[in-house]
């Protein structure tokens, strides 16, 4: 088989697979409800006591208020699935708002260094204030260089 034919056939098969998945409806982003967010988080953290669920404006991510002092829960959309994270004050390095409706949580974790959530203006401001208090810092915390980065 010649190389141009091989590349052409490969591109056609990949394109056909993508088209088929899209036509079957498998390219849509999954959406959350408060109840579904609770269930998904409790799947990974069955002992968690969830006080409140705050969905992102698109309904694809969520921030959960946990009854355990100093901890929050986050659900991040990963295609058709979600990643659940329970975060404590020691996991969070900084909290910023790159846009009025967006909250960015910088983590002390190289596998997922930042979580960006579009929560809407009011909810983003409220969570920025909560997380800043959790960190013991004033609101509008700016990203700090990690002491580990200097090593």
Buried (B, 14 or more C-beta within 10 A) or exposed (E): EEEEEEEEEEEEEEEEEEEEEEEEEEEEEEEBEBEBBBEBBBEBBEEBEBEEBBBBBEBBBBBBBBEBEEBBBBBBBEEEEBBBBBBEBEBBBBBBBEEEBBBBBBBEBEEEEBBBBBBBEEBBBBBBBBBBEBBEBEEEBEEEEEEEEEE
